[in-house]
Amino acid sequence: MDAFTAGILQRIRKTEQDLNRALESGDDFLAEVEQSELDDLRRLAAEHGVSVSEEALPSGA
């Protein structure tokens, strides 16, 4: 796995975790920000042919 792929997958995993924390805490604004970031990261990954399946995402941040 190249550095770009590893980096984007790690950022997606962290953003998913941040989104879940925002949702759990009821912070709607932060949840919107994190969802937007997640959408951007997934779009960027797709544009570069990076698969974003659960198995591909690194565990831990």
Buried (B, 14 or more C-beta within 10 A) or exposed (E): EEEEBEEBBBBBBBBBEBBEEBBEEEEEEBBEBBBEBBEEBBEBBEEEEBEBEEEBBEEEE
